[in-house]
Amino acid sequence: MPSKSPAQVLLEKADKKAASSSGWFSSSSTKFEEAGDLYQQAANSFKLEKLFKEAGDCFSREAECRENSKETNEAANAWWNAAKAYKRGYPNLAIQSLTQTIVHLTKSGRFRQAADREKEIGQIYLQESQDIRKACESYERAGDWYAQEDAAATANACYKDAADLHAEIDEFPQAIARYEQVADHSLTSALTKYSVKEYWLRASLCALAMGDPVLARRNMQKYKTQDATFASTREAKFVDVLIDAVQAGDVEGFTGALVDFDSVSKLDNWKTSILLKIKRGIQDEPILT
């Protein structure tokens, strides 16, 4: 009979405590507090043994004990610890645990922390499950909560991530709306004003990817009125050339503009893939004679 690991011993003690009936002199909440402490110790012991699924399970049991003894903050924390353990290979369980954490945080009005956890959910959807739409929803929800808590810069970073993701799954109108929202906000501060040209460039590429150069041109007019310096930027000139090329069905002119722009500012993966979509759109256009 192999000897039990320290973690195993603690887990059995915790189970026993949680299942015990409260004595004459102790309340059931004391029982759950003590069981919760034991589950927490067992979880940490499993982590030392690198048994992350077992650690996550113990933290989850701890969280349930905390809920039974009405220790809300401790419950939120235990669910978060469970999520961190589950992140090592059990993304769905991590998301479930983070969702439980968020329930406690929003109930107690801690929206800033809830936003942090929601953003974590978005990252798991993106990296582990490749579920772009779900990731998008999480980033937008996190953004709304950050905005409520006056964390505008963090909110905008979430909205920008959501916009990039909308575009990846061809939801271009939603992407444009988000980029414009972030740009509008960035115009209000001298510190963030410089980044506006990047958001407007992305929004314009989305309009072209929709196959709508007319919308792209109309939006560009609007952006140039919103910020007088925009028209003279490389980004604006680049978009103007692209719009002309798309309207003329000029694949060579389009490609030339990409090469010129890329030689000064490297095109990132996001832009490259959107530009390929636009280029395919020009190639597929029937030539009107």
N, C-alpha and C positions, 0 to 999 in steps of 0.2 A: 504494500500500500504506500504510494508516494506521499511524502509529507506535504501538507497544505502550505501554500505561499502566505506570507503575512497579509497580503491583500485579501485572499480568500477567507482567512480567519476573521478579518475585520468585517467583510461582507456578511458572513454568517451571523456575527454579533449584531450587526445592523438589522438584518432581516428578523432576527429573534426579537430585538427591541421593538421594531415597528409592529410586529404581530402580537406582542404581549398585551394583556389587558391592564389598564391603569389600576394601580393599587388604590387602597382606601385614601391614602394621603397625598397622592400625586395626581395632577390633572392630566388629561390626555395630551394637552399641548406640550407639557414637559416631556412626555414620552416621545412625541414626534421631534421635539428639539434635540433630544439625546440621540434618537435614531438618525436624524439628519447629520449630526456631528460625526457619527460613526460611518455613514455612507460617504461623507466628504473625505474622511481619512482613508477609507477603502479605495475611493477613486484616485486619490493622490498616490496611493501605494501601487495601484494598477499602472498609473502613468510612469512610475519609476521602472516598472517591468516592461514598458512600451506596449502595454495591452490597451490600446486606445478605445476600442469598442467597449470593453468592460469598464474602463474609466468613465466613458460617456454614459453608460447605463447607470453606474453608481451616482454620478452627478444628477441624472434625471430623477433617480429615486430620492436623492437628497432634496431636490427641488419640490417634489410632491410632499415630502415631510414638512418643508418650510411653508408650503401652501396650507397644509393642515393645521399648522400652529400659527397661521396668520402672520408669518414673517415675510412680508412682501418683498422688501429690498433683498433679503437673503435668497428668496426664491428666484428673483430675476437674475441674481448673480450666479446661482447654481445652474440655471438653464444656460447661461452664457458659457460657464465652464464646460458644461456638457457639449455645447456646440464646438468649442475649441478642440475638445478631444475627438469628436466625431469628424472634424474637418480632415483628420488623417485617414481619408479613405472611405468615409461614409457621408457623402454630401447631402443626401436626402434627410438623414437624421439630423445633420447639422442645421439644415434649413428649418426643420420642425422645432428644434430647440430654440433657435433664434426667434422664431415666430412667437413662442411662449414667452421669451424674455421681453419682446416688444409689447405683448399684452400687459405685462406688469408695469413696464416703463410708462406706457401711454396712460394707464389708469392713474399713476401717481404724478402725471404731468411732466415727466422727464423726457420731453420730446427731442431734445438735443441728442441724448443717448440712444433714444429709439431710432433716430435718423442714422446714427453710426451703425447700429445693428442691421437696419434695413439695407444700408449700403453694402454691408458684408454679405447679405443674402444675394444682392445683385451680383457681387463678385463671384460667389459660388455658382450661381446660375450660368454665368459667363464662362468661367474657367473649367468647371467640372461637368456641367450638364449640357454646355453649348446651347442653352435655351435663351436665345437672344430676346424674344418677346417678354418673357418673364423677368429677365434682367432689366429690361427697359422699364417695366412697371415699378420695379424696386427702386431704381435710380430716381424715377420721377417722384415716387412717394417720399423718398429720403429728401429730395430737393424741396418738396413742399414743407416738410417738417423743419428743415434747416432755415428756410425762409421765414417761417413763423417765429423762430427763435432768434431772428436778426443775424443769422450767420450767412450773410448774402454771398460771400465769396465761395463758401463750401456748397451752398445751394446751386450756384451757377455752374460749378464744376460738375455736379450731378446732372443738371439739365443738359450740359454740353455732352456728357457721356451718353445720355439718353438720346440726344439728337443724332449722334454718330451711329448709334445702334438702330434707330428708326430707319436711317438711310441704308444701312446694311441689309435690311429686310424690305427694301423698296417702299417704305412708308414715307415718301418724300414730303408730302404736305405737312405731316406732323414734325418731320425733321426741320423743315424751314421755319415753322412756327417757333420751335424751341431755340434755334440759332438766333432768330430775330429777338426773342425774349431776352436771351443772354446778352446780345449786342446792345439792346436798349438799356439794359441795366449797366453795362460796362461804360456807356457814354456818360453816365452820371458822375464818374470819378476820373481825375487826371491819372490816377495810378493804373486804371484798367482800360483807359481809352485806346491805348495802343493795340489792344488785342481785338478790337472791333473788326478790323479789316479781315482777320482770319475767319471770324464767324460769318461775315457777309460773303466771303469767298465760298465757304462751304454751302451756305444757303443757295448761292447762285448756281453752284455745281449741281445741287439737288434739283433745281428748276430745269436745268438742261437735261439732267438724267430722266426727268419726266417727259422729255421730248417737247418742252414748252419754252422755246427761246423768247417768245413774246412776253411771257411772265418774267423770265430772267431779266429782260431789258427793262421792263416796267419796275421791277424790284430795284434794279441798279439805279434808276432815276431817283427812287425814294431814298436809297442809302446815301446817294451823293448830296441830297438835300439835308439829310440828317446830320451829315458831317462834311463840311466844305473841303477838308483835306483829303477825303477818301479818293476823289477822282484822280489825284496825281500819284496814288500808290501803285506799286507793281501789281498788287492783287487786282485792283480795279481794271488796270489796262489789260491784264491777262484775261479777265472775264469778258471784257468788251471784244477782244480778238476772238475768243471762243464763240461768243454769241454770233458774230459775223460769219465765222466758219460754219457753224451749225446751220444758220439760215441759208448759206450759199451751198450747203452740201459739199464743202471743200475739205476733204479728208487730209490733204497735204498741208494746207494752211493750219488746220487743227493740230496735226502732229508737230509741225514746226513750232507752234506756240508752246506746246508742252516741253519740247527740248530746250527752248530758250529759258522758260521759267525754271525748269529743273536744274539748269546749269548754275543758277544763282541760289535758289532755295530748293533743296532736295524735296521731291514730292514724297509724302509719307504713304504708307500702305493704303490708308483710307482713301486719300485723294486719287491714288493710282487706280484703285478698283472702280471708283465712281467715273473717272475719266475714260476708262475702258468701256464702261456701259454707254457713255455718251457717244464715244467713237463708233461702237457697234450700231448705235441708233442712226448715225449719219450714213454708215455703209448700207444699212437696210432700207433707207429712205428711197422710194421710187423717184427717179429724176423727172421733173415736170418738163415736158417739151412743148 
